[in-house]
Amino acid sequence: MVRITTIQISQETKTRLEVMKEHARETYEELIKKLMELAEEEKLELSTQTKKGIAKARQDIKEGKVYTTKELIRELGI
């Protein structure tokens, strides 16, 4: 069973939320849930493995161990 509750927000906050809606019929409930999901995603940190992979890729770029798209196409004979 879903319990409905009321919250108090300032007119300024309500106006900002209204502007963020993707469509006029989007509820504040839907919008708030989307905003919370975005906030949670921002808190996610990259894994150690991902950080190492990024560091290696950056090093490869510095050392010139990369191909341009044109070079790769030529190399593969596409």
mmCIF file of the N, C-alpha and C atoms, coordinates in Angstrom:
data_MODEL
# 
_entry.id   MODEL 
# 
loop_
_atom_site.group_PDB 
_atom_site.id 
_atom_site.type_symbol 
_atom_site.label_atom_id 
_atom_site.label_alt_id 
_atom_site.label_comp_id 
_atom_site.label_asym_id 
_atom_site.label_entity_id 
_atom_site.label_seq_id 
_atom_site.pdbx_PDB_ins_code 
_atom_site.Cartn_x 
_atom_site.Cartn_y 
_atom_site.Cartn_z 
_atom_site.occupancy 
_atom_site.B_iso_or_equiv 
_atom_site.pdbx_formal_charge 
_atom_site.auth_seq_id 
_atom_site.auth_comp_id 
_atom_site.auth_asym_id 
_atom_site.auth_atom_id 
_atom_site.pdbx_PDB_model_num 
ATOM 1   N N  . MET A 1 1  ? 0.844  -1.181 0.000   1.00 0.00 ? 1  MET A N  1 
ATOM 2   C CA . MET A 1 1  ? 0.000  0.000  0.000   1.00 0.00 ? 1  MET A CA 1 
ATOM 3   C C  . MET A 1 1  ? 0.885  1.239  0.000   1.00 0.00 ? 1  MET A C  1 
ATOM 4   N N  . VAL A 1 2  ? 0.622  2.146  -0.911  1.00 0.00 ? 2  VAL A N  1 
ATOM 5   C CA . VAL A 1 2  ? 1.382  3.386  -1.019  1.00 0.00 ? 2  VAL A CA 1 
ATOM 6   C C  . VAL A 1 2  ? 0.769  4.429  -0.103  1.00 0.00 ? 2  VAL A C  1 
ATOM 7   N N  . ARG A 1 3  ? 1.615  5.003  0.740   1.00 0.00 ? 3  ARG A N  1 
ATOM 8   C CA . ARG A 1 3  ? 1.148  6.079  1.614   1.00 0.00 ? 3  ARG A CA 1 
ATOM 9   C C  . ARG A 1 3  ? 1.465  7.404  0.948   1.00 0.00 ? 3  ARG A C  1 
ATOM 10  N N  . ILE A 1 4  ? 0.487  8.243  0.840   1.00 0.00 ? 4  ILE A N  1 
ATOM 11  C CA . ILE A 1 4  ? 0.648  9.563  0.256   1.00 0.00 ? 4  ILE A CA 1 
ATOM 12  C C  . ILE A 1 4  ? 0.914  10.550 1.381   1.00 0.00 ? 4  ILE A C  1 
ATOM 13  N N  . THR A 1 5  ? 1.877  11.440 1.145   1.00 0.00 ? 5  THR A N  1 
ATOM 14  C CA . THR A 1 5  ? 2.198  12.445 2.143   1.00 0.00 ? 5  THR A CA 1 
ATOM 15  C C  . THR A 1 5  ? 2.342  13.792 1.464   1.00 0.00 ? 5  THR A C  1 
ATOM 16  N N  . THR A 1 6  ? 2.346  14.824 2.243   1.00 0.00 ? 6  THR A N  1 
ATOM 17  C CA . THR A 1 6  ? 2.495  16.178 1.732   1.00 0.00 ? 6  THR A CA 1 
ATOM 18  C C  . THR A 1 6  ? 3.807  16.744 2.258   1.00 0.00 ? 6  THR A C  1 
ATOM 19  N N  . ILE A 1 7  ? 4.529  17.449 1.398   1.00 0.00 ? 7  ILE A N  1 
ATOM 20  C CA . ILE A 1 7  ? 5.745  18.126 1.839   1.00 0.00 ? 7  ILE A CA 1 
ATOM 21  C C  . ILE A 1 7  ? 5.606  19.612 1.538   1.00 0.00 ? 7  ILE A C  1 
ATOM 22  N N  . GLN A 1 8  ? 6.328  20.409 2.279   1.00 0.00 ? 8  GLN A N  1 
ATOM 23  C CA . GLN A 1 8  ? 6.294  21.843 2.043   1.00 0.00 ? 8  GLN A CA 1 
ATOM 24  C C  . GLN A 1 8  ? 7.581  22.265 1.352   1.00 0.00 ? 8  GLN A C  1 
ATOM 25  N N  . ILE A 1 9  ? 7.445  23.005 0.268   1.00 0.00 ? 9  ILE A N  1 
ATOM 26  C CA . ILE A 1 9  ? 8.598  23.549 -0.442  1.00 0.00 ? 9  ILE A CA 1 
ATOM 27  C C  . ILE A 1 9  ? 8.298  25.004 -0.767  1.00 0.00 ? 9  ILE A C  1 
ATOM 28  N N  . SER A 1 10 ? 9.348  25.762 -0.960  1.00 0.00 ? 10 SER A N  1 
ATOM 29  C CA . SER A 1 10 ? 9.161  27.174 -1.285  1.00 0.00 ? 10 SER A CA 1 
ATOM 30  C C  . SER A 1 10 ? 8.661  27.307 -2.724  1.00 0.00 ? 10 SER A C  1 
ATOM 31  N N  . GLN A 1 11 ? 8.119  28.456 -3.029  1.00 0.00 ? 11 GLN A N  1 
ATOM 32  C CA . GLN A 1 11 ? 7.653  28.726 -4.394  1.00 0.00 ? 11 GLN A CA 1 
ATOM 33  C C  . GLN A 1 11 ? 8.826  28.663 -5.356  1.00 0.00 ? 11 GLN A C  1 
ATOM 34  N N  . GLU A 1 12 ? 9.983  29.140 -4.918  1.00 0.00 ? 12 GLU A N  1 
ATOM 35  C CA . GLU A 1 12 ? 11.184 29.104 -5.757  1.00 0.00 ? 12 GLU A CA 1 
ATOM 36  C C  . GLU A 1 12 ? 11.553 27.667 -6.118  1.00 0.00 ? 12 GLU A C  1 
ATOM 37  N N  . THR A 1 13 ? 11.525 26.765 -5.146  1.00 0.00 ? 13 THR A N  1 
ATOM 38  C CA . THR A 1 13 ? 11.836 25.358 -5.397  1.00 0.00 ? 13 THR A CA 1 
ATOM 39  C C  . THR A 1 13 ? 10.806 24.741 -6.327  1.00 0.00 ? 13 THR A C  1 
ATOM 40  N N  . LYS A 1 14 ? 9.547  25.052 -6.111  1.00 0.00 ? 14 LYS A N  1 
ATOM 41  C CA . LYS A 1 14 ? 8.484  24.525 -6.965  1.00 0.00 ? 14 LYS A CA 1 
ATOM 42  C C  . LYS A 1 14 ? 8.677  24.988 -8.404  1.00 0.00 ? 14 LYS A C  1 
ATOM 43  N N  . THR A 1 15 ? 9.049  26.243 -8.575  1.00 0.00 ? 15 THR A N  1 
ATOM 44  C CA . THR A 1 15 ? 9.272  26.780 -9.913  1.00 0.00 ? 15 THR A CA 1 
ATOM 45  C C  . THR A 1 15 ? 10.453 26.081 -10.583 1.00 0.00 ? 15 THR A C  1 
ATOM 46  N N  . ARG A 1 16 ? 11.530 25.858 -9.820  1.00 0.00 ? 16 ARG A N  1 
ATOM 47  C CA . ARG A 1 16 ? 12.698 25.163 -10.371 1.00 0.00 ? 16 ARG A CA 1 
ATOM 48  C C  . ARG A 1 16 ? 12.348 23.731 -10.766 1.00 0.00 ? 16 ARG A C  1 
ATOM 49  N N  . LEU A 1 17 ? 11.560 23.049 -9.948  1.00 0.00 ? 17 LEU A N  1 
ATOM 50  C CA . LEU A 1 17 ? 11.131 21.692 -10.269 1.00 0.00 ? 17 LEU A CA 1 
ATOM 51  C C  . LEU A 1 17 ? 10.264 21.689 -11.528 1.00 0.00 ? 17 LEU A C  1 
ATOM 52  N N  . GLU A 1 18 ? 9.392  22.644 -11.632 1.00 0.00 ? 18 GLU A N  1 
ATOM 53  C CA . GLU A 1 18 ? 8.494  22.745 -12.791 1.00 0.00 ? 18 GLU A CA 1 
ATOM 54  C C  . GLU A 1 18 ? 9.308  22.870 -14.078 1.00 0.00 ? 18 GLU A C  1 
ATOM 55  N N  . VAL A 1 19 ? 10.369 23.656 -14.042 1.00 0.00 ? 19 VAL A N  1 
ATOM 56  C CA . VAL A 1 19 ? 11.222 23.848 -15.215 1.00 0.00 ? 19 VAL A CA 1 
ATOM 57  C C  . VAL A 1 19 ? 11.948 22.555 -15.579 1.00 0.00 ? 19 VAL A C  1 
ATOM 58  N N  . MET A 1 20 ? 12.243 21.730 -14.599 1.00 0.00 ? 20 MET A N  1 
ATOM 59  C CA . MET A 1 20 ? 12.986 20.486 -14.832 1.00 0.00 ? 20 MET A CA 1 
ATOM 60  C C  . MET A 1 20 ? 12.123 19.367 -15.416 1.00 0.00 ? 20 MET A C  1 
ATOM 61  N N  . LYS A 1 21 ? 10.828 19.506 -15.367 1.00 0.00 ? 21 LYS A N  1 
ATOM 62  C CA . LYS A 1 21 ? 9.950  18.458 -15.871 1.00 0.00 ? 21 LYS A CA 1 
ATOM 63  C C  . LYS A 1 21 ? 10.190 18.238 -17.362 1.00 0.00 ? 21 LYS A C  1 
ATOM 64  N N  . GLU A 1 22 ? 10.191 16.962 -17.772 1.00 0.00 ? 22 GLU A N  1 
ATOM 65  C CA . GLU A 1 22 ? 10.364 16.634 -19.183 1.00 0.00 ? 22 GLU A CA 1 
ATOM 66  C C  . GLU A 1 22 ? 9.089  16.864 -19.975 1.00 0.00 ? 22 GLU A C  1 
ATOM 67  N N  . HIS A 1 23 ? 7.961  16.728 -19.319 1.00 0.00 ? 23 HIS A N  1 
ATOM 68  C CA . HIS A 1 23 ? 6.680  16.996 -19.966 1.00 0.00 ? 23 HIS A CA 1 
ATOM 69  C C  . HIS A 1 23 ? 5.697  17.487 -18.909 1.00 0.00 ? 23 HIS A C  1 
ATOM 70  N N  . ALA A 1 24 ? 4.668  18.167 -19.344 1.00 0.00 ? 24 ALA A N  1 
ATOM 71  C CA . ALA A 1 24 ? 3.728  18.810 -18.428 1.00 0.00 ? 24 ALA A CA 1 
ATOM 72  C C  . ALA A 1 24 ? 3.031  17.832 -17.491 1.00 0.00 ? 24 ALA A C  1 
ATOM 73  N N  . ARG A 1 25 ? 2.809  16.598 -17.941 1.00 0.00 ? 25 ARG A N  1 
ATOM 74  C CA . ARG A 1 25 ? 2.080  15.627 -17.121 1.00 0.00 ? 25 ARG A CA 1 
ATOM 75  C C  . ARG A 1 25 ? 2.980  14.855 -16.161 1.00 0.00 ? 25 ARG A C  1 
ATOM 76  N N  . GLU A 1 26 ? 4.293  15.105 -16.216 1.00 0.00 ? 26 GLU A N  1 
ATOM 77  C CA . GLU A 1 26 ? 5.211  14.422 -15.307 1.00 0.00 ? 26 GLU A CA 1 
ATOM 78  C C  . GLU A 1 26 ? 4.920  14.885 -13.880 1.00 0.00 ? 26 GLU A C  1 
ATOM 79  N N  . THR A 1 27 ? 4.802  13.934 -12.971 1.00 0.00 ? 27 THR A N  1 
ATOM 80  C CA . THR A 1 27 ? 4.488  14.288 -11.586 1.00 0.00 ? 27 THR A CA 1 
ATOM 81  C C  . THR A 1 27 ? 5.758  14.690 -10.848 1.00 0.00 ? 27 THR A C  1 
ATOM 82  N N  . TYR A 1 28 ? 5.565  15.410 -9.750  1.00 0.00 ? 28 TYR A N  1 
ATOM 83  C CA . TYR A 1 28 ? 6.715  15.768 -8.922  1.00 0.00 ? 28 TYR A CA 1 
ATOM 84  C C  . TYR A 1 28 ? 7.346  14.507 -8.346  1.00 0.00 ? 28 TYR A C  1 
ATOM 85  N N  . GLU A 1 29 ? 6.550  13.516 -8.060  1.00 0.00 ? 29 GLU A N  1 
ATOM 86  C CA . GLU A 1 29 ? 7.055  12.226 -7.566  1.00 0.00 ? 29 GLU A CA 1 
ATOM 87  C C  . GLU A 1 29 ? 8.047  11.634 -8.564  1.00 0.00 ? 29 GLU A C  1 
ATOM 88  N N  . GLU A 1 30 ? 7.669  11.591 -9.840  1.00 0.00 ? 30 GLU A N  1 
ATOM 89  C CA . GLU A 1 30 ? 8.546  11.052 -10.876 1.00 0.00 ? 30 GLU A CA 1 
ATOM 90  C C  . GLU A 1 30 ? 9.827  11.878 -10.992 1.00 0.00 ? 30 GLU A C  1 
ATOM 91  N N  . LEU A 1 31 ? 9.680  13.177 -10.970 1.00 0.00 ? 31 LEU A N  1 
ATOM 92  C CA . LEU A 1 31 ? 10.815 14.070 -11.101 1.00 0.00 ? 31 LEU A CA 1 
ATOM 93  C C  . LEU A 1 31 ? 11.774 13.930 -9.914  1.00 0.00 ? 31 LEU A C  1 
ATOM 94  N N  . ILE A 1 32 ? 11.251 13.884 -8.725  1.00 0.00 ? 32 ILE A N  1 
ATOM 95  C CA . ILE A 1 32 ? 12.086 13.745 -7.528  1.00 0.00 ? 32 ILE A CA 1 
ATOM 96  C C  . ILE A 1 32 ? 12.824 12.416 -7.549  1.00 0.00 ? 32 ILE A C  1 
ATOM 97  N N  . LYS A 1 33 ? 12.152 11.347 -7.971  1.00 0.00 ? 33 LYS A N  1 
ATOM 98  C CA . LYS A 1 33 ? 12.824 10.050 -8.067  1.00 0.00 ? 33 LYS A CA 1 
ATOM 99  C C  . LYS A 1 33 ? 13.975 10.097 -9.064  1.00 0.00 ? 33 LYS A C  1 
ATOM 100 N N  . LYS A 1 34 ? 13.771 10.743 -10.218 1.00 0.00 ? 34 LYS A N  1 
ATOM 101 C CA . LYS A 1 34 ? 14.835 10.872 -11.209 1.00 0.00 ? 34 LYS A CA 1 
ATOM 102 C C  . LYS A 1 34 ? 16.012 11.653 -10.641 1.00 0.00 ? 34 LYS A C  1 
ATOM 103 N N  . LEU A 1 35 ? 15.727 12.726 -9.939  1.00 0.00 ? 35 LEU A N  1 
ATOM 104 C CA . LEU A 1 35 ? 16.785 13.536 -9.349  1.00 0.00 ? 35 LEU A CA 1 
ATOM 105 C C  . LEU A 1 35 ? 17.567 12.753 -8.297  1.00 0.00 ? 35 LEU A C  1 
ATOM 106 N N  . MET A 1 36 ? 16.862 11.938 -7.518  1.00 0.00 ? 36 MET A N  1 
ATOM 107 C CA . MET A 1 36 ? 17.534 11.120 -6.514  1.00 0.00 ? 36 MET A CA 1 
ATOM 108 C C  . MET A 1 36 ? 18.439 10.082 -7.183  1.00 0.00 ? 36 MET A C  1 
ATOM 109 N N  . GLU A 1 37 ? 17.966 9.477  -8.272  1.00 0.00 ? 37 GLU A N  1 
ATOM 110 C CA . GLU A 1 37 ? 18.774 8.496  -8.997  1.00 0.00 ? 37 GLU A CA 1 
ATOM 111 C C  . GLU A 1 37 ? 20.041 9.142  -9.544  1.00 0.00 ? 37 GLU A C  1 
ATOM 112 N N  . LEU A 1 38 ? 19.896 10.348 -10.090 1.00 0.00 ? 38 LEU A N  1 
ATOM 113 C CA . LEU A 1 38 ? 21.064 11.061 -10.599 1.00 0.00 ? 38 LEU A CA 1 
ATOM 114 C C  . LEU A 1 38 ? 22.058 11.362 -9.487  1.00 0.00 ? 38 LEU A C  1 
ATOM 115 N N  . ALA A 1 39 ? 21.556 11.764 -8.327  1.00 0.00 ? 39 ALA A N  1 
ATOM 116 C CA . ALA A 1 39 ? 22.422 12.058 -7.190  1.00 0.00 ? 39 ALA A CA 1 
ATOM 117 C C  . ALA A 1 39 ? 23.160 10.805 -6.740  1.00 0.00 ? 39 ALA A C  1 
ATOM 118 N N  . GLU A 1 40 ? 22.486 9.672  -6.740  1.00 0.00 ? 40 GLU A N  1 
ATOM 119 C CA . GLU A 1 40 ? 23.116 8.404  -6.347  1.00 0.00 ? 40 GLU A CA 1 
ATOM 120 C C  . GLU A 1 40 ? 24.185 8.001  -7.351  1.00 0.00 ? 40 GLU A C  1 
ATOM 121 N N  . GLU A 1 41 ? 23.920 8.208  -8.642  1.00 0.00 ? 41 GLU A N  1 
ATOM 122 C CA . GLU A 1 41 ? 24.896 7.872  -9.675  1.00 0.00 ? 41 GLU A CA 1 
ATOM 123 C C  . GLU A 1 41 ? 26.154 8.715  -9.524  1.00 0.00 ? 41 GLU A C  1 
ATOM 124 N N  . GLU A 1 42 ? 25.996 9.968  -9.139  1.00 0.00 ? 42 GLU A N  1 
ATOM 125 C CA . GLU A 1 42 ? 27.139 10.854 -8.952  1.00 0.00 ? 42 GLU A CA 1 
ATOM 126 C C  . GLU A 1 42 ? 28.048 10.356 -7.839  1.00 0.00 ? 42 GLU A C  1 
ATOM 127 N N  . LYS A 1 43 ? 27.484 9.658  -6.875  1.00 0.00 ? 43 LYS A N  1 
ATOM 128 C CA . LYS A 1 43 ? 28.260 9.172  -5.741  1.00 0.00 ? 43 LYS A CA 1 
ATOM 129 C C  . LYS A 1 43 ? 29.044 7.910  -6.074  1.00 0.00 ? 43 LYS A C  1 
ATOM 130 N N  . LEU A 1 44 ? 28.661 7.237  -7.161  1.00 0.00 ? 44 LEU A N  1 
ATOM 131 C CA . LEU A 1 44 ? 29.341 5.999  -7.530  1.00 0.00 ? 44 LEU A CA 1 
ATOM 132 C C  . LEU A 1 44 ? 30.789 6.304  -7.891  1.00 0.00 ? 44 LEU A C  1 
ATOM 133 N N  . GLU A 1 45 ? 31.678 5.499  -7.383  1.00 0.00 ? 45 GLU A N  1 
ATOM 134 C CA . GLU A 1 45 ? 33.086 5.692  -7.665  1.00 0.00 ? 45 GLU A CA 1 
ATOM 135 C C  . GLU A 1 45 ? 33.561 4.599  -8.607  1.00 0.00 ? 45 GLU A C  1 
ATOM 136 N N  . LEU A 1 46 ? 34.536 4.942  -9.425  1.00 0.00 ? 46 LEU A N  1 
ATOM 137 C CA . LEU A 1 46 ? 35.093 3.962  -10.344 1.00 0.00 ? 46 LEU A CA 1 
ATOM 138 C C  . LEU A 1 46 ? 35.837 2.888  -9.573  1.00 0.00 ? 46 LEU A C  1 
ATOM 139 N N  . SER A 1 47 ? 35.757 1.668  -10.057 1.00 0.00 ? 47 SER A N  1 
ATOM 140 C CA . SER A 1 47 ? 36.470 0.560  -9.411  1.00 0.00 ? 47 SER A CA 1 
ATOM 141 C C  . SER A 1 47 ? 37.973 0.737  -9.608  1.00 0.00 ? 47 SER A C  1 
ATOM 142 N N  . THR A 1 48 ? 38.748 0.070  -8.784  1.00 0.00 ? 48 THR A N  1 
ATOM 143 C CA . THR A 1 48 ? 40.203 0.118  -8.894  1.00 0.00 ? 48 THR A CA 1 
ATOM 144 C C  . THR A 1 48 ? 40.644 -0.372 -10.266 1.00 0.00 ? 48 THR A C  1 
ATOM 145 N N  . GLN A 1 49 ? 40.008 -1.432 -10.747 1.00 0.00 ? 49 GLN A N  1 
ATOM 146 C CA . GLN A 1 49 ? 40.341 -1.982 -12.063 1.00 0.00 ? 49 GLN A CA 1 
ATOM 147 C C  . GLN A 1 49 ? 40.086 -0.956 -13.168 1.00 0.00 ? 49 GLN A C  1 
ATOM 148 N N  . THR A 1 50 ? 38.969 -0.253 -13.088 1.00 0.00 ? 50 THR A N  1 
ATOM 149 C CA . THR A 1 50 ? 38.647 0.764  -14.090 1.00 0.00 ? 50 THR A CA 1 
ATOM 150 C C  . THR A 1 50 ? 39.658 1.900  -14.042 1.00 0.00 ? 50 THR A C  1 
ATOM 151 N N  . LYS A 1 51 ? 40.024 2.329  -12.833 1.00 0.00 ? 51 LYS A N  1 
ATOM 152 C CA . LYS A 1 51 ? 41.007 3.403  -12.687 1.00 0.00 ? 51 LYS A CA 1 
ATOM 153 C C  . LYS A 1 51 ? 42.351 2.987  -13.286 1.00 0.00 ? 51 LYS A C  1 
ATOM 154 N N  . LYS A 1 52 ? 42.749 1.725  -13.063 1.00 0.00 ? 52 LYS A N  1 
ATOM 155 C CA . LYS A 1 52 ? 44.008 1.231  -13.623 1.00 0.00 ? 52 LYS A CA 1 
ATOM 156 C C  . LYS A 1 52 ? 43.938 1.209  -15.146 1.00 0.00 ? 52 LYS A C  1 
ATOM 157 N N  . GLY A 1 53 ? 42.796 0.782  -15.684 1.00 0.00 ? 53 GLY A N  1 
ATOM 158 C CA . GLY A 1 53 ? 42.611 0.744  -17.133 1.00 0.00 ? 53 GLY A CA 1 
ATOM 159 C C  . GLY A 1 53 ? 42.704 2.128  -17.750 1.00 0.00 ? 53 GLY A C  1 
ATOM 160 N N  . ILE A 1 54 ? 42.132 3.098  -17.093 1.00 0.00 ? 54 ILE A N  1 
ATOM 161 C CA . ILE A 1 54 ? 42.189 4.483  -17.583 1.00 0.00 ? 54 ILE A CA 1 
ATOM 162 C C  . ILE A 1 54 ? 43.627 4.987  -17.541 1.00 0.00 ? 54 ILE A C  1 
ATOM 163 N N  . ALA A 1 55 ? 44.324 4.703  -16.446 1.00 0.00 ? 55 ALA A N  1 
ATOM 164 C CA . ALA A 1 55 ? 45.718 5.132  -16.321 1.00 0.00 ? 55 ALA A CA 1 
ATOM 165 C C  . ALA A 1 55 ? 46.582 4.501  -17.424 1.00 0.00 ? 55 ALA A C  1 
ATOM 166 N N  . LYS A 1 56 ? 46.357 3.210  -17.705 1.00 0.00 ? 56 LYS A N  1 
ATOM 167 C CA . LYS A 1 56 ? 47.117 2.528  -18.752 1.00 0.00 ? 56 LYS A CA 1 
ATOM 168 C C  . LYS A 1 56 ? 46.813 3.133  -20.118 1.00 0.00 ? 56 LYS A C  1 
ATOM 169 N N  . ALA A 1 57 ? 45.546 3.413  -20.378 1.00 0.00 ? 57 ALA A N  1 
ATOM 170 C CA . ALA A 1 57 ? 45.158 4.017  -21.661 1.00 0.00 ? 57 ALA A CA 1 
ATOM 171 C C  . ALA A 1 57 ? 45.814 5.378  -21.827 1.00 0.00 ? 57 ALA A C  1 
ATOM 172 N N  . ARG A 1 58 ? 45.846 6.163  -20.771 1.00 0.00 ? 58 ARG A N  1 
ATOM 173 C CA . ARG A 1 58 ? 46.504 7.480  -20.843 1.00 0.00 ? 58 ARG A CA 1 
ATOM 174 C C  . ARG A 1 58 ? 47.997 7.324  -21.134 1.00 0.00 ? 58 ARG A C  1 
ATOM 175 N N  . GLN A 1 59 ? 48.626 6.339  -20.500 1.00 0.00 ? 59 GLN A N  1 
ATOM 176 C CA . GLN A 1 59 ? 50.051 6.081  -20.729 1.00 0.00 ? 59 GLN A CA 1 
ATOM 177 C C  . GLN A 1 59 ? 50.279 5.647  -22.173 1.00 0.00 ? 59 GLN A C  1 
ATOM 178 N N  . ASP A 1 60 ? 49.420 4.779  -22.696 1.00 0.00 ? 60 ASP A N  1 
ATOM 179 C CA . ASP A 1 60 ? 49.525 4.340  -24.093 1.00 0.00 ? 60 ASP A CA 1 
ATOM 180 C C  . ASP A 1 60 ? 49.439 5.530  -25.038 1.00 0.00 ? 60 ASP A C  1 
ATOM 181 N N  . ILE A 1 61 ? 48.559 6.452  -24.739 1.00 0.00 ? 61 ILE A N  1 
ATOM 182 C CA . ILE A 1 61 ? 48.407 7.648  -25.583 1.00 0.00 ? 61 ILE A CA 1 
ATOM 183 C C  . ILE A 1 61 ? 49.691 8.467  -25.540 1.00 0.00 ? 61 ILE A C  1 
ATOM 184 N N  . LYS A 1 62 ? 50.227 8.671  -24.349 1.00 0.00 ? 62 LYS A N  1 
ATOM 185 C CA . LYS A 1 62 ? 51.472 9.434  -24.213 1.00 0.00 ? 62 LYS A CA 1 
ATOM 186 C C  . LYS A 1 62 ? 52.616 8.792  -24.981 1.00 0.00 ? 62 LYS A C  1 
ATOM 187 N N  . GLU A 1 63 ? 52.651 7.461  -24.990 1.00 0.00 ? 63 GLU A N  1 
ATOM 188 C CA . GLU A 1 63 ? 53.721 6.720  -25.656 1.00 0.00 ? 63 GLU A CA 1 
ATOM 189 C C  . GLU A 1 63 ? 53.449 6.484  -27.138 1.00 0.00 ? 63 GLU A C  1 
ATOM 190 N N  . GLY A 1 64 ? 52.327 6.989  -27.624 1.00 0.00 ? 64 GLY A N  1 
ATOM 191 C CA . GLY A 1 64 ? 51.998 6.846  -29.037 1.00 0.00 ? 64 GLY A CA 1 
ATOM 192 C C  . GLY A 1 64 ? 51.565 5.448  -29.431 1.00 0.00 ? 64 GLY A C  1 
ATOM 193 N N  . LYS A 1 65 ? 51.094 4.667  -28.482 1.00 0.00 ? 65 LYS A N  1 
ATOM 194 C CA . LYS A 1 65 ? 50.652 3.293  -28.753 1.00 0.00 ? 65 LYS A CA 1 
ATOM 195 C C  . LYS A 1 65 ? 49.174 3.260  -29.144 1.00 0.00 ? 65 LYS A C  1 
ATOM 196 N N  . VAL A 1 66 ? 48.802 4.165  -30.015 1.00 0.00 ? 66 VAL A N  1 
ATOM 197 C CA . VAL A 1 66 ? 47.398 4.256  -30.435 1.00 0.00 ? 66 VAL A CA 1 
ATOM 198 C C  . VAL A 1 66 ? 47.348 4.415  -31.952 1.00 0.00 ? 66 VAL A C  1 
ATOM 199 N N  . TYR A 1 67 ? 46.202 4.133  -32.526 1.00 0.00 ? 67 TYR A N  1 
ATOM 200 C CA . TYR A 1 67 ? 45.960 4.295  -33.949 1.00 0.00 ? 67 TYR A CA 1 
ATOM 201 C C  . TYR A 1 67 ? 44.826 5.290  -34.146 1.00 0.00 ? 67 TYR A C  1 
ATOM 202 N N  . THR A 1 68 ? 44.925 6.077  -35.188 1.00 0.00 ? 68 THR A N  1 
ATOM 203 C CA . THR A 1 68 ? 43.768 6.878  -35.573 1.00 0.00 ? 68 THR A CA 1 
ATOM 204 C C  . THR A 1 68 ? 42.792 5.945  -36.269 1.00 0.00 ? 68 THR A C  1 
ATOM 205 N N  . THR A 1 69 ? 41.586 6.380  -36.451 1.00 0.00 ? 69 THR A N  1 
ATOM 206 C CA . THR A 1 69 ? 40.592 5.562  -37.142 1.00 0.00 ? 69 THR A CA 1 
ATOM 207 C C  . THR A 1 69 ? 41.057 5.254  -38.567 1.00 0.00 ? 69 THR A C  1 
ATOM 208 N N  . LYS A 1 70 ? 41.605 6.266  -39.235 1.00 0.00 ? 70 LYS A N  1 
ATOM 209 C CA . LYS A 1 70 ? 42.082 6.064  -40.613 1.00 0.00 ? 70 LYS A CA 1 
ATOM 210 C C  . LYS A 1 70 ? 43.208 5.045  -40.655 1.00 0.00 ? 70 LYS A C  1 
ATOM 211 N N  . GLU A 1 71 ? 44.141 5.118  -39.694 1.00 0.00 ? 71 GLU A N  1 
ATOM 212 C CA . GLU A 1 71 ? 45.241 4.152  -39.651 1.00 0.00 ? 71 GLU A CA 1 
ATOM 213 C C  . GLU A 1 71 ? 44.720 2.734  -39.417 1.00 0.00 ? 71 GLU A C  1 
ATOM 214 N N  . LEU A 1 72 ? 43.760 2.603  -38.534 1.00 0.00 ? 72 LEU A N  1 
ATOM 215 C CA . LEU A 1 72 ? 43.200 1.296  -38.223 1.00 0.00 ? 72 LEU A CA 1 
ATOM 216 C C  . LEU A 1 72 ? 42.470 0.714  -39.431 1.00 0.00 ? 72 LEU A C  1 
ATOM 217 N N  . ILE A 1 73 ? 41.712 1.531  -40.125 1.00 0.00 ? 73 ILE A N  1 
ATOM 218 C CA . ILE A 1 73 ? 41.021 1.076  -41.340 1.00 0.00 ? 73 ILE A CA 1 
ATOM 219 C C  . ILE A 1 73 ? 42.027 0.601  -42.384 1.00 0.00 ? 73 ILE A C  1 
ATOM 220 N N  . ARG A 1 74 ? 43.085 1.391  -42.561 1.00 0.00 ? 74 ARG A N  1 
ATOM 221 C CA . ARG A 1 74 ? 44.134 1.025  -43.519 1.00 0.00 ? 74 ARG A CA 1 
ATOM 222 C C  . ARG A 1 74 ? 44.818 -0.279 -43.087 1.00 0.00 ? 74 ARG A C  1 
ATOM 223 N N  . GLU A 1 75 ? 45.139 -0.378 -41.797 1.00 0.00 ? 75 GLU A N  1 
ATOM 224 C CA . GLU A 1 75 ? 45.807 -1.580 -41.247 1.00 0.00 ? 75 GLU A CA 1 
ATOM 225 C C  . GLU A 1 75 ? 44.945 -2.837 -41.436 1.00 0.00 ? 75 GLU A C  1 
ATOM 226 N N  . LEU A 1 76 ? 43.644 -2.701 -41.241 1.00 0.00 ? 76 LEU A N  1 
ATOM 227 C CA . LEU A 1 76 ? 42.750 -3.844 -41.356 1.00 0.00 ? 76 LEU A CA 1 
ATOM 228 C C  . LEU A 1 76 ? 42.284 -4.089 -42.791 1.00 0.00 ? 76 LEU A C  1 
ATOM 229 N N  . GLY A 1 77 ? 42.590 -3.159 -43.663 1.00 0.00 ? 77 GLY A N  1 
ATOM 230 C CA . GLY A 1 77 ? 42.214 -3.316 -45.060 1.00 0.00 ? 77 GLY A CA 1 
ATOM 231 C C  . GLY A 1 77 ? 40.719 -3.194 -45.304 1.00 0.00 ? 77 GLY A C  1 
ATOM 232 N N  . ILE A 1 78 ? 40.099 -2.382 -44.525 1.00 0.00 ? 78 ILE A N  1 
ATOM 233 C CA . ILE A 1 78 ? 38.643 -2.215 -44.655 1.00 0.00 ? 78 ILE A CA 1 
ATOM 234 C C  . ILE A 1 78 ? 38.341 -1.157 -45.701 1.00 0.00 ? 78 ILE A C  1 
# 
